[in-house]
């Protein structure tokens, strides 16, 4: 299999199963994202992007292909591209389907609205209200929409897309974005949202194990998790913020409620989606943590204890020190 790297993000019309183009454009071609060469046919080239749905291809004219794509530099099965600084193993293309199928099976089994919607969040990045839409993209490119010299139009971040889209460094600036060949088309997602399909599978698997270990969890759910070939350790799953168990019988609550009993929590809110960073915790604990890491909050406690001898003594007593 041969892979090519596009030098810009560009809207393309994905192909239907009958090999004709869909009516609407999508961000099928993304800057720096590897594309499989499916076939060359006369004056057209058919490609499949890593950020497209599994099996969804797009077709471009050969002169566009020659202008916008370069053959990928590979080291064994690793594709090298600046969009993925650590490289991209070719197996990640197939693991997209495995990740999607796992999430689909889980969503089909789970009935609770809150848990369903939170699990859906595992597959997509956060939104971005400043991202240019495809209509505005064409207006800018055609000159119909003229941008002022100081106008910060668009954003490098996609407004919700797959978590395996390229991670954009936190220090990346809008001026750098304006220099991209596809501007104002987005080029990736926030680093904290990034997760390769293989890591997605690990993260979702860990969440399933935790759910199977909730206090008062349904035995049918445990059997379901075991049917996926996942082992369930003994004991109850506990919130990593307070150390107390999470009770399945209290999980039912309205999605997006300000008082949800359960939340999908992150030990480091700015860290990537991974089995080590995400967990099911209490909604109250999540609200106490806010947007800070566990270590941030520990530093707060240390600072308070250093200034208050009474509090310090009480803290040491509770810790058994």
C-alpha positions as CSV (number, residue, x, y, z in Angstrom):
1,X,0.0,0.0,0.0
2,X,1.3,3.5,-0.9
3,X,0.5,6.6,1.2
4,X,0.6,10.2,0.3
5,X,0.6,13.4,2.4
6,X,-1.5,16.5,1.5
7,X,0.0,19.9,2.0
8,X,-3.3,21.6,2.8
9,X,-6.8,21.0,4.1
10,X,-9.4,21.0,1.3
11,X,-13.1,20.2,1.0
12,X,-13.8,17.1,-1.1
13,X,-17.0,15.2,-2.0
14,X,-16.7,11.7,-0.6
15,X,-17.6,8.8,-2.9
16,X,-20.7,6.7,-2.5
17,X,-20.7,2.9,-2.7
18,X,-21.5,3.2,-6.4
19,X,-18.4,5.4,-6.9
20,X,-20.3,8.6,-7.6
21,X,-19.7,11.7,-5.5
22,X,-21.9,12.7,-2.7
23,X,-23.8,16.0,-3.0
24,X,-22.2,17.8,-0.1
25,X,-18.5,18.7,0.6
26,X,-16.7,17.4,3.7
27,X,-13.3,18.1,5.1
28,X,-12.1,14.8,3.6
29,X,-8.5,16.1,2.8
30,X,-6.7,17.3,5.9
31,X,-3.2,18.9,6.0
32,X,-0.5,16.4,6.9
33,X,-3.0,13.5,7.3
34,X,-1.8,10.3,5.4
35,X,-4.0,9.1,2.6
36,X,-4.0,5.6,1.0
37,X,-3.7,5.6,-2.7
38,X,-6.7,3.5,-3.8
39,X,-6.3,3.9,-7.6
40,X,-5.3,6.1,-10.5
41,X,-7.7,6.2,-13.3
42,X,-7.0,8.4,-16.3
43,X,-7.0,12.0,-15.2
44,X,-8.2,11.2,-11.6
45,X,-6.8,9.8,-8.4
46,X,-8.9,8.1,-5.7
47,X,-7.6,8.4,-2.1
48,X,-8.7,7.4,1.4
49,X,-7.7,9.6,4.3
50,X,-6.9,8.5,7.8
51,X,-9.5,11.0,9.2
52,X,-12.3,9.8,6.9
53,X,-14.8,7.2,7.9
54,X,-13.6,3.6,7.4
55,X,-13.9,2.7,3.7
56,X,-14.9,6.3,2.6
57,X,-12.8,7.6,-0.3
58,X,-12.6,10.8,-2.3
59,X,-11.5,11.5,-5.9
60,X,-9.5,14.4,-7.2
61,X,-8.0,15.5,-10.5
62,X,-4.5,14.2,-11.2
63,X,-3.1,17.7,-11.6
64,X,-4.4,18.6,-8.1
65,X,-2.9,15.4,-6.7
66,X,0.5,16.3,-8.2
67,X,0.3,19.8,-6.8
68,X,-1.0,19.1,-3.3
69,X,0.4,15.6,-2.4
70,X,3.8,14.1,-1.8
71,X,4.6,10.5,-1.3
72,X,4.9,9.6,2.4
73,X,8.3,9.0,4.0
74,X,8.0,5.6,5.7
75,X,10.2,3.6,8.1
76,X,8.9,0.0,8.0
77,X,5.2,0.4,8.9
78,X,5.5,3.9,10.4
79,X,4.3,6.8,8.3
80,X,6.3,10.0,9.0
81,X,4.4,13.3,8.8
82,X,4.7,16.5,10.8
83,X,1.0,16.2,11.6
84,X,1.8,13.2,13.8
85,X,5.2,14.0,15.4
86,X,5.6,10.4,16.8
87,X,4.8,8.8,13.4
88,X,1.6,6.9,12.5
89,X,1.6,3.1,12.3
90,X,-0.3,1.8,9.3
91,X,-2.3,-0.5,11.6
92,X,-4.1,2.5,13.0
93,X,-6.1,2.7,9.8
94,X,-7.7,-0.7,10.6
95,X,-8.1,0.0,14.3
96,X,-10.5,2.9,13.5
97,X,-13.1,0.2,12.6
98,X,-12.3,-1.8,15.7
99,X,-12.8,1.3,17.9
100,X,-16.0,2.3,16.2
101,X,-17.5,-1.2,16.5
102,X,-16.6,-1.4,20.2
103,X,-18.3,1.9,20.9
104,X,-21.4,0.9,18.8
105,X,-21.8,-2.4,20.7
106,X,-21.6,-0.6,24.0
107,X,-24.1,2.1,23.0
108,X,-26.5,-0.6,21.7
109,X,-26.5,-2.3,25.1
110,X,-26.6,0.7,27.5
111,X,-30.0,2.3,28.1
112,X,-29.1,5.1,30.5
113,X,-29.2,8.4,28.6
114,X,-26.4,10.1,30.6
115,X,-23.9,7.2,30.2
116,X,-24.8,6.8,26.5
117,X,-24.1,10.5,25.8
118,X,-20.9,10.6,27.8
119,X,-19.6,7.5,26.0
120,X,-20.4,9.1,22.7
121,X,-18.1,12.0,23.7
122,X,-15.2,9.5,23.7
123,X,-15.2,9.4,19.9
124,X,-15.2,13.1,19.1
125,X,-13.2,16.2,19.9
126,X,-14.6,19.2,21.6
127,X,-16.3,21.9,19.5
128,X,-14.8,25.2,18.3
129,X,-17.2,28.1,17.6
130,X,-14.6,30.1,15.5
131,X,-14.0,27.4,12.9
132,X,-14.7,28.4,9.3
133,X,-17.4,26.4,7.7
134,X,-17.0,25.0,4.2
135,X,-19.3,27.7,2.7
136,X,-17.1,30.5,4.2
137,X,-14.0,28.7,3.1
138,X,-15.2,28.8,-0.6
139,X,-16.2,32.5,-0.2
140,X,-12.7,33.4,1.1
141,X,-10.9,31.4,-1.6
142,X,-13.1,32.9,-4.4
143,X,-12.6,36.4,-3.1
144,X,-16.3,36.9,-2.4
145,X,-15.4,37.3,1.3
146,X,-12.4,39.7,1.8
147,X,-10.7,39.5,5.2
148,X,-9.3,42.6,6.9
149,X,-5.5,42.7,7.6
150,X,-6.2,42.4,11.4
151,X,-9.2,40.1,11.1
152,X,-8.7,36.8,13.0
153,X,-11.0,34.8,10.9
154,X,-11.4,31.0,11.3
155,X,-9.5,28.7,13.6
156,X,-7.0,25.9,13.1
157,X,-9.2,23.6,15.3
158,X,-12.1,21.6,13.8
159,X,-15.5,22.1,15.3
160,X,-15.9,18.5,16.5
161,X,-14.3,15.8,14.5
162,X,-12.6,12.4,15.1
163,X,-10.1,12.2,18.0
164,X,-7.4,10.9,15.7
165,X,-7.2,14.1,13.7
166,X,-3.8,15.8,14.0
167,X,-3.0,17.3,17.4
168,X,-2.2,21.0,17.3
169,X,0.5,22.2,19.7
170,X,-0.7,24.5,22.4
171,X,1.7,27.2,21.3
172,X,0.5,27.2,17.7
173,X,-0.6,30.8,16.8
174,X,-3.2,32.2,14.5
175,X,-0.5,33.9,12.5
176,X,1.0,30.5,11.8
177,X,-2.4,29.2,10.8
178,X,-2.9,32.1,8.4
179,X,0.2,30.9,6.5
180,X,-1.2,27.4,5.8
181,X,-2.0,26.7,2.1
182,X,-5.6,25.7,3.0
183,X,-6.4,28.7,5.2
184,X,-9.1,29.3,6.5
185,X,-9.6,25.5,6.5
186,X,-8.9,23.9,9.9
187,X,-6.0,21.5,10.3
188,X,-6.5,19.5,13.5
189,X,-7.7,19.4,17.1
190,X,-6.6,20.4,20.5
191,X,-3.8,18.3,21.9
192,X,-5.9,17.3,24.9
193,X,-8.5,15.9,22.6
194,X,-6.1,13.7,20.6
195,X,-6.2,10.0,20.8
196,X,-5.2,7.3,18.2
197,X,-7.7,4.5,17.6
198,X,-5.5,2.0,19.4
199,X,-5.5,4.2,22.5
200,X,-9.3,4.8,22.1
201,X,-9.9,1.1,22.4
202,X,-7.8,1.0,25.6
203,X,-9.6,4.0,27.0
204,X,-13.1,2.7,26.3
205,X,-12.2,-0.7,27.6
206,X,-11.0,0.8,30.9
207,X,-14.3,2.7,31.2
208,X,-16.2,-0.5,30.6
209,X,-14.2,-2.3,33.3
210,X,-15.0,0.6,35.7
211,X,-18.7,0.4,34.9
212,X,-18.7,-3.3,35.5
213,X,-17.2,-2.6,38.9
214,X,-19.8,0.0,39.9
215,X,-21.5,-0.7,43.2
216,X,-24.9,-2.3,42.5
217,X,-24.0,-2.7,38.8
218,X,-26.4,-4.9,36.7
219,X,-25.0,-8.4,36.4
220,X,-26.2,-8.4,32.8
221,X,-23.8,-5.6,32.1
222,X,-20.9,-7.6,33.7
223,X,-21.8,-10.5,31.5
224,X,-21.9,-8.2,28.5
225,X,-18.4,-6.8,29.3
226,X,-17.1,-10.4,29.7
227,X,-18.6,-11.4,26.4
228,X,-16.2,-8.8,24.8
229,X,-13.3,-10.7,26.1
230,X,-12.6,-8.2,28.9
231,X,-11.5,-9.3,32.3
232,X,-13.2,-7.7,35.4
233,X,-11.1,-7.4,38.5
234,X,-12.7,-7.9,41.9
235,X,-13.8,-5.0,44.1
236,X,-15.8,-1.8,43.4
237,X,-14.6,1.0,41.2
238,X,-13.9,4.2,43.2
239,X,-13.9,7.8,42.2
240,X,-10.2,8.8,42.0
241,X,-11.0,12.2,43.5
242,X,-12.6,11.2,46.8
243,X,-11.8,7.5,46.9
244,X,-15.4,6.4,47.5
245,X,-17.3,3.9,45.3
246,X,-19.5,4.9,42.4
247,X,-23.0,3.5,42.7
248,X,-24.7,2.4,39.5
249,X,-28.2,2.8,41.1
250,X,-27.6,6.5,41.4
251,X,-26.3,7.1,37.9
252,X,-29.6,7.8,36.2
253,X,-29.8,11.6,35.6
254,X,-30.6,14.1,33.0
255,X,-27.9,14.6,30.4
256,X,-26.1,18.0,30.8
257,X,-27.7,18.5,34.2
258,X,-25.7,20.7,36.5
259,X,-26.1,18.2,39.3
260,X,-25.3,14.9,37.5
261,X,-24.3,12.1,40.0
262,X,-21.7,10.8,37.6
263,X,-19.2,12.4,35.2
264,X,-16.5,11.4,32.8
265,X,-13.5,12.8,34.6
266,X,-9.9,13.5,33.7
267,X,-7.1,13.3,36.2
268,X,-5.4,16.0,34.1
269,X,-8.1,18.1,32.2
270,X,-5.5,19.1,29.7
271,X,-4.2,15.6,29.2
272,X,-5.0,13.4,26.3
273,X,-7.8,10.8,26.3
274,X,-6.2,7.7,27.6
275,X,-6.9,4.7,29.9
276,X,-4.6,6.4,32.5
277,X,-6.3,9.8,32.4
278,X,-10.1,9.2,32.1
279,X,-12.4,7.6,34.6
280,X,-15.9,7.6,35.9
281,X,-16.2,9.8,39.0
282,X,-18.8,11.7,41.0
283,X,-20.3,14.8,39.5
284,X,-19.7,16.7,42.8
285,X,-16.0,15.7,42.8
286,X,-15.6,16.7,39.2
287,X,-17.0,20.1,39.9
288,X,-14.7,20.5,42.9
289,X,-11.7,19.7,40.7
290,X,-12.7,22.2,38.1
291,X,-10.3,22.6,35.3
292,X,-7.3,21.8,37.4
293,X,-5.1,18.7,37.6
294,X,-4.9,16.6,40.7
295,X,-1.4,17.9,41.4
296,X,-2.6,21.5,41.1
297,X,-5.1,20.8,43.9
298,X,-2.5,19.0,46.0
299,X,-0.3,22.1,45.6
300,X,-3.2,24.2,46.9
301,X,-3.6,22.0,50.0
302,X,0.1,22.2,50.6
303,X,0.0,26.0,50.4
304,X,-2.9,26.2,52.8
305,X,-1.3,23.7,55.2
306,X,1.9,25.7,55.2
307,X,0.1,28.8,56.4
308,X,-2.3,27.3,58.9
309,X,-0.8,25.1,61.7
310,X,-4.2,23.9,62.8
311,X,-5.1,22.8,59.3
312,X,-1.7,21.2,58.9
313,X,-2.1,19.2,62.1
314,X,-5.6,18.1,61.1
315,X,-4.4,17.1,57.6
316,X,-1.5,15.0,59.1
317,X,-4.0,13.3,61.5
318,X,-6.3,12.4,58.6
319,X,-3.4,11.0,56.6
320,X,-2.3,9.0,59.6
321,X,1.1,10.7,59.7
